Amino acid sequence: MQKGYWIVRAGQFEYPEGASRTRNAVIEFPSYQAALDCWKSPEYRQAIKLRQPVSDLDLVIIEGYLDAPPG
């Protein structure tokens, strides 16, 4: 399983539209497939068993955008 890196973890935030949780996190993986593999891994399945009784989760796995801005 490839390791992910925390990009955002908690911290100050605003949500001018819609709803949000009280804590948010963004984790970067080397690829979209690596993120899916982590989610489906036996190690994470064990972690889910610990997390579920004490927290709620909204999870989105989304492919990143790699192009540099113009200019």
C-alpha positions in Angstrom: 0.0 0.0 0.0 1.3 3.4 -0.9 1.4 6.1 1.7 -0.7 9.3 1.5 0.4 12.7 2.7 -1.7 15.2 4.7 -2.3 18.4 2.8 -4.9 19.8 5.1 -5.8 18.5 8.5 -8.3 20.5 10.6 -7.3 24.2 10.9 -9.3 27.4 10.4 -11.9 27.4 7.7 -15.1 29.0 6.5 -17.9 27.6 4.4 -19.8 30.5 2.8 -22.2 28.1 1.1 -23.6 24.6 1.9 -22.6 22.6 5.0 -19.3 21.2 6.4 -18.0 19.1 9.2 -16.3 20.6 12.2 -13.0 19.0 11.0 -11.8 18.5 7.4 -8.8 16.8 5.9 -7.3 16.5 2.4 -4.8 13.7 1.8 -2.7 13.4 -1.3 -1.8 10.1 -2.8 0.7 9.4 -5.7 -2.3 8.5 -7.9 -6.0 8.0 -8.0 -5.5 4.3 -8.0 -3.2 4.5 -5.0 -6.0 6.3 -3.1 -8.5 3.6 -4.0 -6.1 0.8 -3.1 -5.5 2.4 0.3 -9.3 2.6 0.9 -9.7 -1.0 0.0 -6.6 -2.3 1.8 -6.9 -4.7 4.8 -5.0 -2.2 6.9 -7.6 0.5 6.4 -10.4 -2.0 6.8 -9.0 -2.5 10.4 -8.8 1.2 11.0 -12.4 1.6 9.9 -13.6 -0.7 12.6 -11.9 1.6 15.2 -13.2 4.8 13.6 -16.9 4.0 13.0 -18.1 3.8 16.6 -16.7 7.2 17.4 -17.0 9.3 14.3 -18.9 10.1 11.1 -17.1 10.4 7.7 -17.9 11.9 4.3 -15.2 10.6 2.0 -14.5 11.7 -1.6 -11.8 10.1 -3.7 -11.1 12.4 -6.6 -8.5 12.5 -9.3 -6.2 15.5 -9.0 -5.4 18.3 -11.4 -1.8 18.3 -12.5 -1.6 21.1 -15.1 0.3 24.2 -14.2 -1.6 27.5 -14.4 -1.0 29.6 -17.6 1.7 32.3 -17.6 
